């Protein structure tokens, strides 16, 4: 029995399942403060005999196992969770192997194992919602260097007709500052879900996401790009990305069939929690090895 946590800024999804990705039981817990949320998380898992756990968390987080703060949520704007040692706290209750990574890396792992990138040794998973984040599997391994990727904060060129300053508190007009859900709402005066039929909204969104994907293509060359999050429910975004990407590329590198290359998640909203199960399975195997 494997345990999985998809720790998000608004909710924690907790599940138990197995190495085939099958989910046996699942619960959703609001993200409030650690003392409240974690009490419910622990109570859920105490019902089961679990052998390993995987945690895919909102970030930034410390995933360097040689670091004194490994297993912590670090400089998050959610002040109650800043520098919270989530892995250490879980270990107190569950002295078992615990795999720990970002929520988007977990989703990338889930999609690579069972979803839209199954059978491929690389993929990129991008989520566009409250923020913009991306995780990557490269040659069968999650991408990690000094830390985890922070691909939502890359710098992109603003559209010549876009005077919006951006909403990122750190960079203003980075990708997240121009293309995340709060940017859409502030620029257009309505939430993205209320702007479904406004073509200009998704045309501009696609323009910015295509720029980002061009950079990811040049640097990582993933075999599949998976676009998740709330924006992925807007088909017009995919059309705009597939239109703008060849224009931005300018014929420099051969592009694959974009209809089958830039896709929505094969696991739908289950990519993150399924990936967290795989983090647990990986942690268990590494301990056995």
N, C-alpha and C positions, 0 to 999 in steps of 0.2 A: 504494500500500500504506500503510495507516494503522496506527499502533500505539496500543494502549490498555492502561492500567493501572488496575485497581480495587484501591487500596491499603487493605487492611483491617487491623484490629488483630491478627488471627490469621493472615491469609494475604494475599499479593499474587496477584491473578489478572492475568496478562499475556496479551494476544492481539494478533494481526494480522488485519486485515480490510479492508473497503472501506466506502464511503459509503452503501451500501444496508443496512448492519448485518450483512452476511455475515461470519462469523468463519472464517478460513482455518486458523489454528492457535492453540492456547491452552495455557498451562501454569499450574500453581498452585505458588507458592513460599511456604514458611512465613515469617511475620514474626518474625524474631529480632532481630538488631541490624543497623544500616544496612550495615556493612562486609560482612556475610554475605549479607543479602537482596538488596542492590543489585547485588552481583557477579553473582548468578544472573539478576537482571532484565536487566542489560546484556548478558550472554552470550546470552540468549534473543533479544533484538532484533537483535543483531549478525548473526544468520543471514539477515536480510532487508534489502532496500533500502526503507527507510521514508521517507515524505515529510513526515509530521507525526505528532505524538503527543498523546494526551489522557490526563490523569491525574485520576481521581476518588479523593480521599484521605480517610482518617479525619482528624479534626480535634481541636481547632481548627487552622485553617490561615490563612495570609495571602494573600488573593486581590486585594489592592489593588495594581495595577500601578505606582502611584507610591510605594509603600512600599519602604524599604531592605530589608525582610525578605520582599518578595514571593516567593512560590514556596516558602515554608517551612512545615513543620509546626511549630506554636508550643507552646502550653501543654498538650500531651498528657500524661496520666498514664503513658504508656509512656516512661519516662525516657530510654532510649537514643535515642529519636526526637525529643526535645524540642529545638526550634529547629533541626531538621535541614533544610537547604536543598535539598529534593528536586529542584526544577526546575533549579536551578543545576548540581547534580551530573549530572543527565541531559543538560543542554546541553553539558557537557564532552565527552560521548561522542557525542551526537546533536545537531549544530548545525542544528536544524530547528524549525519552529513547534511550540510545546507549549502546549496548552490545559490549564488547571489550575483545579479546583474541588473542592467536597466530594463525597464518595461519594454522598450522598443527592441533591445537586443533579444529579449525573451520572445517577443512576437516574431522577429526574424527567424529565430530558431524553430518556433512552431511551424511557420510557413515553409521552412526548408525541409522539415521532417515529414509533415503531413499535409501541407497546403499547396499554394500555387507554385512553389519552387521545389516540390518533392521530386527527387531524382537528380537535382542539380547540386553542384558543390558550392555555389555562391548565389547570394541574393541580397537585395537591399530592401528593407521595410521602412517606409516613411509614414508617420502619422501626422495628420493636420487636424488639430482640434483646438483646445484651449492654448496649446503651444504647438511647436513643430519639433519633432524629434525623429531620429533615424537610427536604425541598428543594421548591422551587416554580418552576414556569414560569408567568409572567404576561405576557399579550399577546405570547406567542411568545419571551420572553426569560427567562433564569434570573434569579431574584430576588437582588439584591445591593444593599446600601446601604453603610454604614460598613464592614461586613464581610458574611459569609454569615449566613443565618438560623441561629439556635440554638433551634429550636422544641421541642426535647426538655426544656428546662429551664424551661418556663413554670410558673407557680404555679397549682395547682388546689385545689378544696375536697376535704378528706378525707371519705370516707364516714363517717356518724355512728357506725357500728359497727366502724370500722377503727382499731385502736390502734397499728398498725405505724408506727414512726418514720420509715421511709424509708432508703435506702442511698446517696443522692447525697452525695459528700464535700463538696460546696459548699453545697447547699441542703437536704439531708435529704429533705424530702417534696415536692419538685417532681415533675413528671410522670415523669421518668426514675427518680427515687428511689422512686416508688410503683409503677411499671408495667413497668419493664425486666425482662429475664430474671433478673438477680441479685436483684431485689426479690421476684419470684415465688418463687424458690428459698428465700430467707431467710424469707419470711413463712410459706410452706407446708411447708418442710422437704424439698422435692423439686424437681427441675428441671421446668419446664413440660411437657416432652415426656413426663414420667411422670405428669402430672396431667390427661391428656386427658379422662377421664370424670368429673372432679370439677366439677360445674356451678358451684359457688360460686366457684371460682377465676376462671373466665372471665366470670362475672357481674360480679365486682368489677373485673376488667381492663377489661371493656366500659364500666363506669361511668366509670372514669378516662379512657379514650380518647375516650368521647363528650363529656366536658367539654372535652378538648383540641380536638376537631374543631369544637365549637361556637365556640370562640375563633377558630380558623382561618377558619371560615365567616364570622364577623362582620368579621374584619379583611381577609381576602384574597378571599373569595367565589370560590374555584376552581370550575371547571366539572366537575371529577372529583377524588375523593379516593381514592388508591391506598394500601392498607395492605400493607406487605411485612415481611420479617424472619421470624424463627421463629414469632412469635405468629400471623402470618397463616395458618399451617397449621391453626389451630384455628377451625373454622367457628362454634363457639359464641361466639367473640369478636364476629364480625360480627353475629350475632343480638342479642347484648347491646347493642352500639353502636346498632344500628337501633332498639332498644327505648328506650334511654335518651335518645338525641339529641332526639326530639320532646318528651320530658318536660322536658328542660333548656331547650329553645327556648321552650316555653310559648306557642307560637303567634305568636311575635314576627316571624319572617321566614318566608316560604313556603319549605318544604323540597322538594327534588326527590324523585323515586322513589328511596328509599335503597338498594333492591336493586341498582339500576344505577348508583348514585352513589358508594357506598363499596364498593370492589371490591378483589380481589387483583391483583397485577401481571399484565398481559397477557404480559410477557416472562419471567415466573417468576423464577428466580435469575439470568437473563441481563440484567436491567435495568441494573445498574451497569456492566458491561463494555461493553454496547451503547452506553450513554450516553457512556462514555469515548471510544469510537470517534467519536461525534458531536462531542465536544469537540475531537478531533483535526481533524475535517473543518472545523469552525468556525474553528479556529486557522489552518488552511491557507487558507481563503477570505479571512479577514481580512488575511492577509499579502499575498495576491494583489491584493486590493482596494487 
